[in-house]
Amino acid sequence: MADASRRVVVTGMGALTPLGLTVDDYWNGLVEGRSGADTISSFDPEGLRTTFACELDGFDAEEYLDAKQVRRMDPFCQYALAAADEAVQDAGLDPEAMPQDQKDRIGVVYGTGIGGMQVFQDQTEYFLENDRAQTSPFFIPMLIPDIAAGQIAMQYDFRGPNHAAVSACATGNHNIGDAYRLIREGDMDAALCGGTDACVTRLGIAGFASMRALSTRNDDPAHASRPFDAKRDGFVMGEGAGALFVESLERARERGAPIYAELEGIGMSADAYHLTAPDPDGGGVCLALERVLENAEINPSEIDYVNAHGTSTPQGDVAETKALKQVFGDHAYDLNVSSTKSMTGHLLGAAGAIEAIAVIQAIRHDVVPPTINFEEPDPDCDLHYTFNEAEERSVDLAISNAFGFGGHNTSVAFRTFEG
């Protein structure tokens, strides 16, 4: 039964990122202002327009999964299971010891922007090289975007609502928002939610580079992602996953769970403008921001920090800045803004999930992570972007923005938990 007063809290987090393979390592990398970008090492990038990315360092899937599972999962799914494992442990859950009626009320709402890019590339090559005879019988199950949500559910026997919202780079936020609403509506009591992507492949990099979406600063990868800087020239591809365990406040209290923050709600909209380019006036972004503020009954002046979508593209950073000014007015100059993509690169379907974790950590520690690599001001980007160094300040209420190709806009709000 729907209950509009039902509160939703975050009790577990998991992060697999180019700055570290745990939430703590990821957060420390953000606060230090460390770049995860380097020349691609997982394959030979020779001949590509862009030859660098933010790759995972030291990830071994067999530390999380058995060898058979690894063989039957694309990396995007492996990443999802690894992040989910940390979130489940962090939330203090023991699924094997839980009664089934409790697990029947736990959902998995977990998506990807693209899905099995590596298996698609590998199986296409195999198909063409072998006279188009056959593919692996696991090709389709390894490829499809919903399979990470299915695999997580099978791993823990969570039989609540299970689906994958797929909305390019807004994916992580849409899944967090769906989990929030399903808990509020009484369809489940808790959920693992978030997003994953693994597109640092030869085909993935080639595709985004052909769109002129990626930076070509091949001689200096560490300084390539520079949101809001006048010399920005495109985003840097990243890979990884983020997972949140969210649950009703009532359930969290009953089991004595740690509560990291309260999830206040989501605002969603469409640009209805262009296949890949943002609305230059930021109109759709304004709608998403206005809707999260309205739905959560938040006064714009209450917001302390906005984790910007901030991809380091010439058009996108200006459009987001315009939207922040329009929605927040003079307060836009008082709040902190930062783009952690300057350090992690753009994790596509995982971006919203790991950036939600950055926001929650900012609330917990009263520290705003920086936007690194700033050198030259852009007159069209004149807000307080927390350039180059983390900043200590009280962060009680914060927003994470995530926008995707196709004009998908999302803004998720988190608040310091007060019992």
RANOR-V333481 format. One record per pair of residues at least 12 apart in sequence whose C-alpha atoms are under 7 Angstrom apart, sorted by the first residue. I is the first residue (numbers start at 1). J is the second residue. If there is no record, write none. Layout:
BEGIN
i & j
I & J
I & J
END
This chain:
BEGIN
i & j
1 & 185
1 & 186
2 & 184
2 & 185
2 & 186
3 & 184
3 & 185
3 & 186
4 & 184
6 & 184
6 & 248
7 & 248
7 & 249
8 & 180
8 & 246
8 & 247
8 & 248
8 & 249
8 & 262
8 & 263
9 & 246
9 & 247
9 & 248
9 & 249
9 & 259
9 & 261
9 & 262
9 & 263
10 & 244
10 & 245
10 & 246
10 & 247
10 & 259
10 & 260
10 & 261
10 & 262
10 & 263
11 & 91
11 & 245
11 & 246
11 & 257
11 & 258
11 & 259
11 & 260
12 & 87
12 & 88
12 & 90
12 & 91
12 & 244
12 & 245
13 & 86
13 & 87
13 & 90
13 & 243
13 & 244
13 & 245
14 & 83
14 & 84
14 & 86
14 & 87
14 & 242
14 & 243
14 & 244
15 & 83
15 & 241
15 & 242
15 & 243
15 & 354
16 & 79
16 & 83
16 & 240
16 & 241
16 & 242
17 & 56
17 & 239
17 & 240
17 & 241
17 & 344
18 & 36
18 & 54
18 & 55
18 & 56
18 & 57
18 & 239
18 & 344
19 & 36
19 & 344
27 & 358
30 & 343
30 & 369
31 & 369
31 & 370
31 & 390
33 & 343
33 & 370
33 & 372
33 & 388
33 & 389
34 & 343
35 & 222
35 & 343
35 & 344
36 & 54
36 & 222
36 & 343
36 & 344
37 & 52
37 & 53
37 & 54
37 & 221
37 & 222
38 & 52
38 & 53
38 & 54
38 & 221
38 & 222
39 & 51
39 & 52
39 & 53
39 & 221
40 & 52
40 & 53
45 & 202
48 & 206
49 & 209
49 & 216
50 & 209
50 & 214
50 & 215
50 & 216
50 & 218
51 & 218
52 & 218
52 & 221
53 & 236
53 & 237
53 & 238
54 & 236
54 & 237
54 & 238
54 & 239
54 & 344
54 & 345
55 & 238
55 & 239
56 & 239
56 & 240
61 & 78
64 & 82
72 & 138
72 & 142
73 & 142
74 & 116
74 & 118
74 & 119
74 & 142
75 & 198
76 & 115
76 & 116
76 & 196
76 & 197
76 & 198
77 & 148
79 & 196
79 & 240
79 & 241
80 & 148
80 & 196
80 & 241
81 & 152
83 & 241
83 & 242
83 & 243
84 & 243
87 & 243
87 & 244
87 & 245
88 & 245
91 & 245
91 & 257
91 & 258
92 & 257
95 & 156
103 & 157
103 & 158
103 & 159
104 & 158
104 & 159
104 & 160
105 & 159
105 & 160
105 & 188
105 & 189
105 & 190
106 & 158
106 & 159
106 & 160
106 & 188
106 & 189
106 & 190
106 & 191
107 & 158
107 & 159
107 & 160
107 & 161
107 & 162
107 & 188
107 & 190
107 & 191
107 & 192
108 & 149
108 & 153
108 & 161
108 & 162
108 & 163
108 & 191
108 & 192
108 & 193
109 & 149
109 & 162
109 & 163
109 & 164
109 & 175
109 & 179
109 & 191
109 & 192
109 & 193
110 & 148
110 & 149
110 & 163
110 & 164
110 & 175
110 & 193
110 & 194
110 & 195
111 & 145
111 & 146
111 & 149
111 & 164
111 & 165
111 & 166
111 & 171
111 & 172
111 & 175
111 & 194
111 & 195
111 & 196
111 & 349
112 & 145
112 & 166
112 & 171
112 & 195
112 & 196
112 & 197
112 & 349
112 & 350
113 & 166
113 & 167
113 & 168
113 & 169
113 & 171
113 & 197
113 & 348
113 & 349
114 & 145
114 & 168
114 & 197
115 & 143
115 & 144
115 & 145
115 & 197
116 & 142
116 & 143
116 & 144
117 & 198
117 & 199
117 & 204
118 & 201
119 & 139
119 & 142
119 & 143
120 & 143
121 & 203
123 & 135
146 & 163
146 & 164
149 & 162
149 & 163
149 & 164
160 & 188
167 & 404
167 & 408
168 & 348
168 & 349
168 & 404
168 & 405
169 & 348
169 & 349
169 & 351
169 & 402
169 & 403
169 & 404
169 & 405
170 & 349
170 & 352
170 & 402
170 & 403
170 & 404
170 & 408
170 & 409
170 & 410
171 & 195
171 & 349
171 & 352
172 & 194
172 & 195
172 & 349
172 & 350
172 & 351
172 & 352
172 & 353
173 & 352
173 & 353
173 & 402
173 & 410
173 & 412
174 & 410
175 & 193
175 & 194
176 & 193
176 & 194
177 & 265
177 & 266
179 & 191
179 & 193
180 & 265
183 & 248
189 & 247
189 & 248
190 & 246
190 & 247
190 & 248
191 & 245
191 & 246
191 & 247
192 & 243
192 & 244
192 & 245
192 & 246
193 & 243
193 & 244
193 & 245
194 & 242
194 & 243
194 & 244
194 & 350
194 & 353
195 & 241
195 & 242
195 & 243
195 & 349
195 & 350
195 & 353
196 & 240
196 & 241
196 & 242
196 & 349
196 & 350
197 & 239
197 & 240
197 & 241
197 & 347
197 & 348
197 & 349
197 & 350
198 & 239
198 & 240
199 & 239
200 & 237
200 & 238
200 & 239
213 & 234
213 & 235
214 & 234
214 & 235
214 & 236
215 & 233
215 & 234
215 & 235
215 & 236
223 & 373
225 & 312
225 & 342
225 & 345
226 & 312
226 & 342
226 & 372
226 & 373
226 & 374
227 & 310
227 & 311
227 & 312
227 & 317
227 & 339
227 & 342
228 & 312
228 & 317
228 & 378
228 & 381
229 & 374
229 & 375
229 & 376
229 & 377
229 & 378
230 & 376
230 & 377
230 & 378
231 & 376
232 & 312
232 & 313
232 & 314
233 & 312
233 & 313
233 & 314
234 & 312
234 & 313
235 & 311
235 & 312
235 & 313
235 & 345
235 & 346
236 & 345
236 & 346
237 & 345
237 & 346
237 & 347
238 & 344
238 & 345
238 & 346
238 & 347
239 & 347
240 & 347
240 & 350
241 & 350
241 & 354
242 & 350
242 & 353
242 & 354
243 & 353
260 & 360
260 & 364
260 & 417
261 & 360
261 & 414
261 & 415
261 & 416
261 & 417
262 & 414
262 & 415
262 & 416
262 & 417
263 & 413
263 & 414
263 & 415
264 & 296
264 & 413
264 & 414
264 & 415
265 & 292
265 & 295
265 & 296
265 & 412
265 & 413
266 & 292
266 & 410
266 & 411
266 & 412
266 & 413
267 & 288
267 & 289
267 & 291
267 & 292
267 & 410
267 & 411
267 & 412
268 & 288
268 & 291
268 & 409
268 & 410
268 & 411
269 & 284
269 & 287
269 & 288
269 & 408
269 & 409
269 & 410
270 & 284
270 & 407
270 & 408
270 & 409
271 & 283
271 & 284
271 & 407
271 & 408
272 & 407
273 & 407
274 & 406
274 & 407
275 & 405
275 & 406
276 & 405
276 & 406
278 & 316
278 & 407
279 & 319
280 & 315
280 & 319
281 & 319
281 & 322
282 & 319
282 & 320
282 & 322
282 & 323
283 & 323
284 & 409
285 & 320
285 & 323
285 & 409
286 & 323
286 & 327
288 & 409
288 & 410
288 & 411
289 & 411
290 & 327
292 & 411
292 & 412
292 & 413
300 & 328
301 & 331
302 & 397
303 & 335
303 & 397
303 & 398
304 & 335
304 & 336
304 & 395
304 & 396
304 & 397
304 & 398
305 & 335
305 & 336
305 & 337
305 & 395
305 & 398
305 & 399
306 & 336
306 & 337
306 & 338
306 & 398
306 & 399
306 & 400
307 & 337
307 & 338
307 & 339
307 & 355
307 & 359
307 & 399
307 & 400
307 & 401
308 & 337
308 & 338
308 & 339
308 & 400
308 & 401
309 & 339
309 & 401
309 & 402
309 & 403
310 & 339
310 & 341
311 & 341
311 & 346
318 & 380
318 & 381
321 & 381
332 & 383
333 & 383
333 & 384
336 & 384
336 & 385
336 & 386
337 & 384
337 & 385
337 & 386
338 & 369
338 & 370
338 & 371
338 & 385
338 & 386
339 & 371
340 & 370
340 & 371
342 & 371
342 & 372
343 & 372
352 & 402
355 & 400
356 & 400
359 & 398
359 & 400
360 & 414
362 & 395
363 & 395
363 & 396
363 & 416
366 & 392
366 & 393
366 & 394
366 & 395
367 & 390
367 & 391
367 & 392
367 & 393
368 & 390
368 & 391
368 & 392
369 & 390
369 & 391
370 & 386
370 & 387
370 & 388
370 & 389
370 & 390
371 & 385
371 & 386
371 & 387
371 & 388
372 & 387
372 & 388
373 & 388
374 & 387
374 & 388
396 & 415
396 & 416
397 & 414
397 & 415
397 & 416
398 & 413
398 & 414
398 & 415
399 & 411
399 & 412
399 & 413
399 & 414
400 & 412
400 & 413
END
